[in-house]
Amino acid sequence: MSAAAVPAAGSVSPRPAWVTDLPVLAVAAVWGASYLAAKGVTTSHTVVAVLVLRFAIVLPVLVTAGWRKLRALTAAQWRGAGVLGLVLSGIFLLETYGVVHTSATNAGLIISLTMIFTPLAEAAVTRVRPTAGFMAAAGLSGTGASPWSTAAGFGPREWAGLVFLSVFCTLFAFFVQMWSVRRTSPSRVGLLLGTEPLWAAAVGISLGGEQLGALGAAGAVLVLAGTAWGRRAALGSVRRIRS
């Protein structure tokens, strides 16, 4: 499950494009599979609990690896990280609730609509405080089953899915995303991550036994076509802004 981060892009390296592209494509494939994994371990009452467990597993690794750099962050960087954290929290909450109530294939296709915003975000990143509505949604993380009671009810299958979500869909995916966006443009990263819904559909149909049907297939085509059209329009806007 995706959440596109847009840090300041560094200088583009002369290294071959595939060196950066392949890890990003791997992230798209992993995130595509994450919808089915999340659906297998989450219910409408355990969304927050599963998210807490998912990030709790990788938190010690992240803190240990980045402790020195964390201590060197400025106040402005902490504020920016806090805003980004709130945004990502809202994304994961809404996305995971959505996966519970629809198929993994549908979730992967719907989330692809976010791709049209990446080129615009690259053109101009604005500092906007979270709205009251967003803060209210974030405040829902006091509701539902507790992480500990949820974990106690997990079997080997659920723990395997949770570890996959934590290690591959969180630790690996966000590391590669931050690494690649400094070696190429955010728009290119967004384009490669745009294959995520295709992976989601492939995994949902082949491993999850899901079926789109005629209406579902037509809807998938409309979503992907609309996304591609929106990306082209957004890229055109970016070019006009830069010129």
C-alpha positions in Angstrom: 0.0 0.0 0.0 1.3 3.1 -1.1 2.0 6.5 0.4 4.1 8.6 -1.9 6.7 10.8 -0.1 8.1 13.8 -1.9 11.4 15.0 -0.3 13.6 17.5 -2.0 15.2 15.8 -5.0 18.9 15.8 -5.2 21.1 15.9 -8.2 20.3 13.2 -10.8 23.1 10.5 -10.9 24.5 9.5 -14.3 24.1 5.8 -13.3 21.9 3.6 -15.6 18.2 4.2 -15.1 17.5 0.5 -14.4 19.7 0.6 -11.3 17.1 2.9 -9.8 14.0 1.6 -11.6 14.2 -2.0 -10.7 14.1 -1.5 -6.9 11.1 0.9 -7.4 9.3 -1.7 -9.5 10.0 -4.2 -6.7 8.3 -1.8 -4.3 5.3 -1.5 -6.6 5.0 -5.3 -6.8 5.3 -5.6 -3.0 2.7 -2.9 -2.4 0.5 -4.6 -4.9 0.6 -7.8 -2.9 0.1 -5.9 0.4 -3.6 -5.4 -0.3 -4.3 -9.2 -0.2 -2.0 -9.6 2.8 -3.7 -6.8 4.7 -7.1 -8.2 3.9 -6.0 -11.6 5.3 -5.0 -10.3 8.7 -7.4 -7.4 9.3 -11.1 -7.0 10.2 -13.1 -3.8 10.6 -12.5 -4.0 14.3 -8.7 -4.5 14.2 -7.5 -2.0 11.6 -5.8 0.3 14.1 -4.4 -2.6 16.1 -2.9 -4.2 12.9 -1.3 -0.9 11.9 0.2 -0.4 15.4 1.7 -4.0 15.2 2.9 -3.4 11.7 4.9 -0.4 12.6 5.9 -1.6 16.0 7.8 -4.5 14.4 10.1 -2.2 12.3 10.3 0.7 14.8 13.3 -0.6 16.7 15.2 -1.2 13.5 14.5 2.3 12.2 15.4 4.0 15.5 18.6 2.0 15.8 19.7 2.6 12.2 18.8 6.3 12.3 19.5 7.4 15.9 22.4 9.6 15.1 20.6 11.4 12.3 17.5 11.7 14.4 19.4 13.6 17.0 20.8 15.9 14.4 17.4 17.0 13.0 16.5 20.6 13.4 13.2 21.9 14.8 11.9 22.7 11.3 12.8 19.1 10.2 10.9 17.7 13.2 7.9 19.8 12.4 8.0 18.6 8.8 8.4 15.0 9.9 5.4 15.4 12.2 3.2 16.7 9.5 4.3 13.9 7.1 3.6 11.4 9.9 0.1 12.7 10.4 -0.6 12.6 6.7 0.7 9.0 6.4 -1.3 8.0 9.4 -4.5 9.2 7.8 -3.6 7.5 4.5 -2.9 4.1 6.2 -6.0 4.3 8.3 -8.4 5.1 5.4 -6.6 2.7 3.0 -6.7 -0.2 5.4 -10.4 0.4 6.3 -11.1 0.4 2.6 -9.3 -2.9 2.0 -11.4 -4.5 4.7 -14.6 -3.5 2.9 -13.7 -4.3 -0.7 -11.5 -6.7 -2.7 -7.7 -6.4 -2.8 -8.0 -5.9 -6.6 -10.5 -3.0 -6.2 -8.4 -1.4 -3.5 -5.3 -1.5 -5.7 -7.1 0.0 -8.6 -8.8 2.8 -6.6 -5.5 3.8 -4.9 -3.9 4.3 -8.3 -5.9 7.6 -8.5 -3.3 9.2 -6.2 -0.7 9.0 -9.0 -1.9 12.2 -10.7 -0.9 14.3 -7.8 2.8 13.3 -7.8 3.9 15.6 -10.7 2.0 18.5 -9.2 3.6 17.9 -5.8 7.0 17.9 -7.5 6.3 21.3 -9.1 5.4 23.0 -5.9 5.4 21.6 -2.4 3.3 23.8 -0.1 3.2 23.9 3.7 -0.4 23.3 4.7 -1.5 22.4 8.2 -3.7 19.4 8.5 -7.5 20.3 8.5 -9.8 19.8 11.4 -11.4 16.9 9.5 -8.1 15.1 9.1 -7.2 15.6 12.8 -10.5 14.1 13.7 -9.9 11.1 11.4 -6.4 10.6 13.0 -8.0 10.7 16.4 -9.9 7.5 15.6 -6.7 5.7 16.7 -8.2 5.2 20.1 -10.9 2.9 18.8 -11.3 -0.7 18.0 -9.5 -3.8 19.4 -6.2 -3.4 21.2 -3.0 -4.4 19.4 -2.2 -6.9 22.1 -5.5 -8.7 22.0 -5.3 -8.8 18.3 -1.8 -10.2 18.3 -2.9 -12.9 20.8 -5.4 -14.2 18.4 -3.0 -14.4 15.4 -2.0 -17.8 14.0 1.1 -18.6 11.8 -0.7 -17.3 8.7 -1.6 -14.0 10.3 1.9 -13.5 11.7 3.4 -14.2 8.3 1.1 -11.6 6.7 2.0 -9.1 9.4 5.7 -9.6 9.0 5.4 -9.3 5.2 3.5 -6.0 5.7 6.1 -4.7 8.2 9.4 -5.8 6.7 8.7 -5.6 3.0 5.8 -3.2 2.6 7.1 -0.7 5.2 10.8 -1.0 5.9 12.0 -2.1 2.4 9.4 0.0 0.5 10.0 3.3 2.2 13.8 2.9 2.2 13.8 2.2 -1.5 11.4 5.1 -2.1 13.5 7.6 -0.2 16.7 6.3 -1.8 15.4 6.4 -5.4 13.7 9.8 -5.3 17.1 11.3 -4.6 18.6 9.6 -7.6 15.9 10.4 -10.1 12.8 12.6 -10.3 9.7 12.2 -8.1 7.6 12.0 -11.3 9.6 9.0 -12.6 9.3 7.3 -9.2 5.5 8.0 -9.3 5.3 6.6 -12.8 7.0 3.3 -11.8 4.9 3.0 -8.6 1.9 3.5 -10.9 2.2 -0.2 -11.8 1.1 -1.0 -8.3 -2.6 -1.5 -9.2 -1.6 -4.0 -11.9 0.3 -6.0 -9.4 -2.6 -5.7 -6.9 -5.0 -7.1 -9.6 -2.6 -9.9 -10.5 -2.1 -11.0 -6.9 -5.7 -10.7 -6.0 -6.9 -12.7 -9.0 -4.1 -15.4 -9.0 -3.6 -15.9 -5.3 -6.8 -14.5 -3.7 -9.2 -16.1 -6.2 -10.9 -12.8 -6.8 -12.9 -12.1 -9.9 -13.5 -8.7 -11.6 -16.4 -9.7 -13.8 -17.4 -7.6 -16.8 -18.4 -4.5 -14.8 -15.3 -4.8 -12.7 -13.0 -5.0 -15.7 -14.7 -2.0 -17.3 -14.3 -0.1 -14.1 -10.6 -1.1 -13.9 -10.1 0.2 -17.5 -11.8 3.5 -16.6 -9.7 3.9 -13.5 -6.4 3.2 -15.2 -7.4 5.3 -18.3 -8.5 8.2 -16.1 -5.3 8.0 -14.1 -3.1 8.0 -17.2 -5.1 11.0 -18.6 -4.8 12.8 -15.3 -1.0 12.2 -15.2 -0.6 13.6 -18.7 -2.6 16.7 -17.8 -0.6 17.1 -14.6 2.7 16.8 -16.4 1.5 19.4 -18.9 0.7 21.8 -16.0 4.1 21.2 -14.5 5.8 22.1 -17.8 3.8 25.3 -18.0 4.6 26.2 -14.4 8.3 25.6 -15.0 8.3 27.5 -18.3 
